[in-house]
């Protein structure tokens, strides 16, 4: 399962943890994805993964 929003394409970003002694270790920040039922333009209901930013902005039609 990919960690990518199916609406805006937001995915993981990478960076470093920095300790008190300034040691850098690689890490990833994952997007906050939620599985929701969406109504596609064709009328079909499908379960998709979208980020909370798209969910809050009503970028998808949710199925009831």
PyMOL commands that set and color helices and strands:
alter all, ss='L'
color gray80, all
select helices_A, chain A and resi 52-56
alter helices_A, ss='H'
color red, helices_A
select strands_A, chain A and resi 13-18+24-29+33-39+45-51
alter strands_A, ss='S'
color yellow, strands_A
deselect
rebuild
show_as cartoon
